[in-house]
Amino acid sequence: MWAYNGVFYQIYPIGFCGAPVHNDGECVSRIRKLLDWSEYLGNLGVDSILLNPIFESDNHGYDTRDFKQIDCRLGTNEDFAEVCKSLHEHGVKIVLDGVFNHVGRGFWAFKDVQEKRRESPYKDWFHINFDGNNAYNDGFWYEGWEGHFELVKLNLQNPAVVDHLLECVKFWVDTFDIDGLRLDVAYCLDRNFMKRLRSYVQELKEDFVLIGEVLFGDYNLIVNDAMLHSCTNYECYKGIYSSFNSMNLFEIAHSLHRQFGADQWCIYRGKHLMTFVDNHDVTRLASILTNKKHIPLAYGLLLGMPGIPCLYYGSEWGETGEKAPDNDYALRPCFEEPAPNELTDYIRQLIEVRQKSDAICNGSYRNVVIQNHQLIFERCSGKERVMVAINASDTPYTARHQDLRGEASDLLSGEDVVMDGQLELAAYSVQYLKML
């Protein structure tokens, strides 16, 4: 699967393009802004772009009105088709946000139910009780996602609903040539639906990827050969920033070993979970880390550990943004153009190293040295052996371990390193050492 060796770049289009927060009905070709970013993304080295909702919606994109029409605030289907063509020409694959758990109140089938009530042929597309009422006083009750009545939950056990959603996926592949889907709130989705979706998309495109949004629980329940290829690794997301803030790298080392280590009880060994340091739902890395000198180190860890790394737009040059109650738009800003800096160049270098190393993309995981302020772990694939060494301290450190013997090439600096049971780590440093 191509995604297992990939590096993703996530964009929230409504915010990124500077579209109005509420759908004003005016068609403006804002999505074409991505045409100006295609070359930048190609140069950065990312090979996949993850786009949050782009289809016609009431407000933020997760309240869909029509799965077959690009949101008028972003432009037309023709605009987006041209964007996809440009991205593909720059070697960037396209993964869309598949919002299949719920729709907006403006969704065409729900509007029909509001008008015709019990006579609507779409009344069973949702979970409705005509003897009740809801917060919008429609004269009937319906299930909203987690109590949010602006998000009308779809009945994924209704074959007609499933058929419609699959038809829309085929439309996206035929019209835009997309390469995969991120399944919003995958932890809520009917598992039979996910099985049907997996078999269906494999017939459309053999290498079509499915990545689920999962916050907690056992990822194996939906990441398997019958359902999804991957899901979001929120356990390690928390472990990354928390380990640096508390200066306790034991936390992330424990999570990585629990998930990917060689012991029988390590639960996700061989799987490729989507890893990240921030996204459209959480405070940005540059705002959540208490010591800003740890920002490059967090990316060094992210791009060296097991998983499919995903960068959030703007964070690669250190953009800040804090999550606020009932307002996520501080996390989803509009940038007129990329603003690369030293951090961007460093991340570009990390990406280049990662993409040339099968050990880093697909290799095993083993902790070698764990201290509160230092972590060294090993990634192995075949004869390739890479050590990832991190020193989060403001002072140099000498790591000692029997495995730190022999000659190595520092993939980041290009320098040769000879170790005799110990390794010198500079303050606030990351090393990727390929053992020779």
C-alpha positions in Angstrom: 0.0 0.0 0.0 1.5 3.3 -1.2 0.3 5.2 1.9 2.5 3.1 4.2 5.6 4.8 2.7 3.9 8.2 2.4 4.0 11.6 4.2 0.6 13.4 4.3 -0.1 17.1 4.4 -3.5 18.1 5.8 -5.5 21.1 4.8 -8.9 22.4 6.0 -10.1 24.0 2.8 -12.8 26.3 4.0 -10.4 28.0 6.4 -7.3 27.6 4.2 -9.2 29.3 1.3 -10.6 32.1 3.4 -14.2 31.1 2.7 -17.1 32.5 4.8 -17.8 30.5 7.9 -21.5 30.2 7.0 -22.6 29.2 3.5 -23.6 32.4 1.8 -24.7 30.7 -1.5 -22.1 32.7 -3.6 -19.9 30.6 -5.9 -16.3 31.7 -5.7 -13.4 29.6 -7.1 -11.3 29.7 -3.9 -10.2 26.0 -4.2 -8.0 27.0 -7.1 -5.7 28.5 -4.5 -4.3 25.0 -4.2 -2.9 25.3 -7.7 -0.4 27.9 -6.3 0.6 25.5 -3.6 1.2 22.4 -5.8 4.9 23.2 -6.4 5.5 24.0 -2.8 4.0 20.7 -1.6 6.1 18.8 -4.2 9.2 20.5 -3.1 8.4 19.9 0.6 8.5 16.2 -0.3 5.0 15.3 0.9 3.4 12.8 -1.5 -0.2 12.9 -0.3 -2.6 15.6 0.6 -5.5 15.1 3.0 -8.4 17.6 2.5 -11.0 18.1 5.1 -14.6 18.6 3.8 -15.0 20.1 0.4 -18.6 19.3 -0.5 -21.6 21.6 -0.3 -22.5 22.1 3.4 -24.4 24.4 5.8 -21.3 25.8 7.6 -18.1 24.0 8.5 -18.2 21.2 6.0 -19.1 18.3 8.3 -22.8 19.3 7.8 -23.1 18.2 4.2 -25.9 19.2 1.9 -24.8 17.4 -1.3 -22.0 14.8 -1.6 -21.7 15.4 -5.4 -21.1 19.1 -5.5 -18.1 21.1 -4.3 -19.1 23.7 -1.8 -20.0 26.9 -3.7 -17.7 28.9 -1.3 -14.8 26.9 -2.8 -15.9 26.8 -6.4 -17.1 24.2 -8.9 -16.5 20.6 -9.6 -14.5 21.7 -12.7 -12.3 23.9 -10.5 -11.5 21.0 -8.1 -10.9 18.5 -11.0 -8.2 20.9 -12.3 -6.7 21.1 -8.8 -6.5 17.3 -8.5 -4.9 17.1 -12.0 -2.2 19.6 -10.9 -1.5 17.8 -7.6 -1.2 14.5 -9.4 1.2 16.1 -11.9 3.4 17.2 -8.9 3.4 13.6 -7.5 0.9 14.3 -4.8 -2.0 11.9 -4.2 -5.4 13.1 -3.0 -7.4 11.8 0.1 -10.7 13.4 0.8 -12.7 13.6 4.1 -15.5 11.0 3.9 -18.2 12.3 6.3 -20.6 9.3 6.3 -21.9 9.3 9.8 -24.0 12.4 9.6 -25.2 15.2 7.3 -26.4 18.7 7.7 -30.0 19.9 8.1 -29.7 21.2 4.6 -29.0 17.7 3.1 -31.5 17.2 0.3 -33.0 14.0 1.6 -33.5 15.5 5.1 -35.2 18.5 3.5 -37.6 16.2 1.9 -38.5 14.6 5.2 -39.1 18.0 6.7 -41.5 18.8 3.9 -43.3 15.4 3.5 -42.7 13.9 6.9 -44.1 10.3 7.1 -44.7 10.4 3.3 -41.1 11.0 2.4 -39.3 8.1 0.8 -36.2 9.1 2.7 -37.6 9.0 6.2 -35.7 5.7 6.9 -32.4 7.3 5.8 -32.3 8.7 9.3 -33.2 7.7 12.9 -36.5 9.5 13.2 -39.4 9.4 15.7 -42.5 11.3 14.4 -44.1 11.3 17.8 -41.4 13.5 19.3 -39.7 16.9 18.6 -36.2 18.3 18.5 -34.3 21.5 19.3 -35.3 23.0 15.9 -39.0 22.3 16.5 -39.4 20.3 13.4 -42.3 18.4 14.9 -40.3 15.1 15.0 -37.3 13.8 16.8 -34.2 12.6 15.1 -30.8 11.4 16.3 -28.0 14.0 16.0 -24.3 13.1 16.3 -23.4 13.2 20.0 -26.5 15.4 20.7 -25.7 18.0 18.0 -29.0 18.4 16.1 -27.3 20.4 13.3 -25.6 17.0 12.4 -28.3 14.6 11.4 -27.1 11.0 11.9 -27.5 8.7 8.8 -29.0 5.2 9.1 -26.0 3.2 7.7 -28.0 0.0 8.2 -30.4 1.1 5.4 -29.1 -0.4 2.1 -30.4 2.7 0.2 -28.2 5.0 2.2 -25.2 2.8 1.7 -25.8 2.5 -2.0 -26.0 6.3 -2.2 -22.8 6.8 -0.4 -20.9 4.3 -2.5 -22.3 5.9 -5.6 -20.9 9.2 -4.4 -17.5 7.6 -3.8 -17.5 6.3 -7.3 -18.4 9.7 -8.6 -15.4 11.2 -6.7 -13.1 8.6 -8.3 -14.5 9.1 -11.8 -14.6 12.9 -11.6 -11.6 13.8 -9.5 -9.4 10.6 -9.6 -9.0 10.6 -5.8 -6.7 8.1 -4.1 -8.4 7.5 -0.8 -10.6 8.6 2.1 -10.3 9.7 5.7 -13.4 8.5 7.4 -14.7 11.1 9.9 -15.6 9.7 13.3 -14.8 6.2 12.1 -15.4 5.0 15.7 -19.1 5.7 15.2 -19.5 4.1 11.8 -21.4 0.8 11.3 -18.7 -1.9 10.8 -20.7 -3.7 8.1 -20.7 -0.4 6.2 -16.9 -0.2 6.5 -16.5 -3.7 5.3 -18.8 -3.0 2.3 -16.9 0.2 1.6 -13.5 -1.6 1.7 -14.5 -4.2 -0.8 -16.2 -1.6 -3.0 -13.3 0.8 -3.3 -10.8 -2.0 -3.9 -12.8 -2.8 -7.1 -12.7 0.9 -8.1 -9.0 1.3 -7.4 -6.9 -1.6 -6.0 -4.6 0.8 -4.0 -7.4 3.0 -2.7 -6.6 3.8 1.0 -9.1 4.1 3.9 -7.9 5.9 7.0 -10.3 6.3 10.0 -10.5 9.0 12.6 -10.3 7.1 16.0 -9.8 8.8 19.3 -9.5 5.8 21.7 -10.1 2.1 22.1 -8.6 -0.9 20.3 -7.6 0.2 16.8 -7.4 -3.5 15.7 -11.2 -3.6 15.7 -11.4 -1.5 12.5 -7.8 -1.5 11.2 -7.6 -4.9 9.5 -7.8 -6.7 6.2 -11.6 -6.4 6.1 -12.1 -2.7 7.0 -9.5 0.1 7.2 -5.9 0.3 6.2 -5.1 2.8 9.0 -6.4 5.1 11.7 -5.3 8.2 13.7 -2.9 7.4 16.5 -4.1 9.7 19.2 -2.3 7.8 21.9 1.1 8.7 20.4 -0.1 12.2 19.5 -0.6 12.8 23.2 2.6 11.0 24.1 4.7 13.2 21.9 3.8 16.7 23.2 3.3 15.4 26.8 6.7 13.7 26.9 8.5 16.9 25.9 6.4 19.2 28.2 7.0 16.9 31.2 10.5 16.1 30.2 9.7 12.4 30.5 10.4 10.6 27.3 9.5 7.3 29.0 5.9 8.1 28.1 6.3 8.1 24.4 8.8 5.2 24.6 6.3 3.2 26.5 3.5 3.9 24.0 5.7 3.1 21.0 6.8 -0.2 22.5 3.3 -1.1 23.6 2.1 -0.6 20.1 5.0 -1.7 17.9 7.6 -3.6 20.0 8.6 -7.2 19.6 6.9 -8.6 22.6 3.8 -10.8 22.1 1.6 -8.3 23.9 2.6 -5.4 21.6 -0.8 -4.8 19.9 -0.2 -3.0 16.6 3.1 -4.5 15.4 3.1 -4.5 11.6 0.3 -1.9 11.3 0.8 1.6 9.9 -1.2 4.1 12.0 -1.5 7.7 11.0 0.8 9.8 13.3 0.7 13.6 13.8 1.7 16.4 16.2 -1.4 18.5 15.5 -4.4 18.7 13.2 -7.6 20.7 12.6 -9.1 19.6 16.0 -6.3 20.2 18.4 -4.0 23.0 19.5 -1.0 23.5 17.2 2.4 22.1 18.2 4.0 25.5 18.4 1.4 26.6 21.0 1.2 23.4 23.1 4.9 22.9 23.6 6.2 24.9 26.6 9.8 24.9 25.2 9.9 26.0 21.6 13.3 24.4 21.1 11.5 21.1 21.3 9.5 21.8 18.1 12.2 20.4 15.7 12.7 17.5 18.0 9.0 16.6 18.0 9.2 16.4 14.2 12.4 14.4 14.4 10.5 11.9 16.5 7.3 12.0 14.4 9.2 11.2 11.1 11.4 8.5 12.7 8.8 6.5 14.6 6.4 3.9 13.1 3.4 5.1 11.3 2.2 7.3 8.5 3.2 10.9 9.4 0.8 13.7 8.6 1.7 17.4 8.7 -0.9 20.1 9.3 -0.7 23.1 7.0 1.3 26.0 8.4 2.7 24.1 11.4 5.8 23.2 9.2 6.9 26.8 9.6 5.8 27.0 13.3 2.4 28.6 13.0 0.6 28.9 16.4 -3.0 28.3 17.2 -5.0 27.3 20.3 -8.2 25.4 20.4 -11.0 27.4 21.9 -14.4 26.2 23.2 -17.0 26.0 20.4 -14.6 27.8 18.0 -12.1 25.8 15.9 -11.4 28.4 13.3 -8.3 29.7 15.2 -6.9 26.3 14.2 -8.0 26.6 10.5 -6.7 29.9 9.3 -6.2 31.3 5.8 -2.5 31.7 4.6 -2.1 33.7 1.4 1.1 31.8 0.5 3.5 29.4 2.1 6.0 30.9 4.6 8.9 28.4 4.7 11.7 28.9 7.1 14.5 27.0 8.9 12.0 24.6 10.5 10.4 23.9 7.1 13.9 23.1 5.6 14.6 20.8 8.5 11.3 18.9 8.0 12.0 18.7 4.3 15.3 17.0 5.2 13.6 14.6 7.6 11.0 13.7 4.9 13.7 13.1 2.3 15.6 10.8 4.7 12.5 8.9 5.7 11.4 8.3 2.1 14.7 6.7 1.2 14.7 4.3 4.2 12.6 1.2 4.3 13.6 0.7 7.9 12.1 4.0 8.9 8.9 3.5 6.8 8.3 -0.2 7.5 10.8 -1.5 10.0 10.5 -3.0 13.4 10.7 -0.9 16.6 13.0 -1.4 19.6 13.8 0.9 22.5 17.6 1.1 23.1 18.2 3.9 25.6 15.5 5.6 27.6 16.1 8.5 30.0 13.8 11.3 31.1 15.4 13.7 28.6 16.8 11.2 26.0 15.5 8.5 23.8 17.2 6.2 21.3 15.2 3.7 19.4 16.1 1.3 16.6 14.2 0.7 13.3 15.2 -2.4 11.3 14.1 -3.8 7.9 16.2 -6.6 6.4 19.8 -5.6 6.6 19.0 -1.9 7.1 19.3 -0.7 10.7 18.6 2.9 11.7 19.0 4.4 15.2 16.9 7.5 16.0 18.5 9.5 18.9 16.8 12.4 20.6 18.3 14.7 23.3 15.6 17.0 24.7 18.0 18.5 27.3 19.7 21.9 27.1 23.0 20.2 27.8 25.0 17.6 25.9 24.5 13.9 26.9 26.6 10.8 26.5 24.4 7.7 25.9 25.9 4.4 26.7 24.6 1.0 25.5 26.1 -2.2 24.2 24.2 -1.7 20.9 26.0 1.6 20.3 29.0 0.0 18.7 30.4 0.2 15.2 30.3 2.7 12.3 27.3 4.7 11.3 26.3 7.5 8.9 24.3 10.4 10.3 21.6 10.7 7.7 20.8 14.3 8.7 24.3 15.7 8.9 26.1 13.4 6.4 28.8 12.9 9.0 30.4 9.5 9.7 30.1 8.4 13.3 32.2 5.8 15.1 30.7 4.4 18.3 32.4 2.3 21.0 29.5 1.6 23.2 28.5 5.2 23.6 27.1 8.1 21.6 27.6 11.8 22.1 24.4 13.8 21.8 24.4 17.6 21.5 21.8 19.7 23.4 18.4 19.8 21.7 19.4 17.4 18.9 18.1 14.6 16.7 20.2 12.1 14.9 19.2 9.4 12.4 22.1 7.0 12.4 22.3 4.3 9.7 24.5 1.5 11.0 27.1 0.4 8.4 
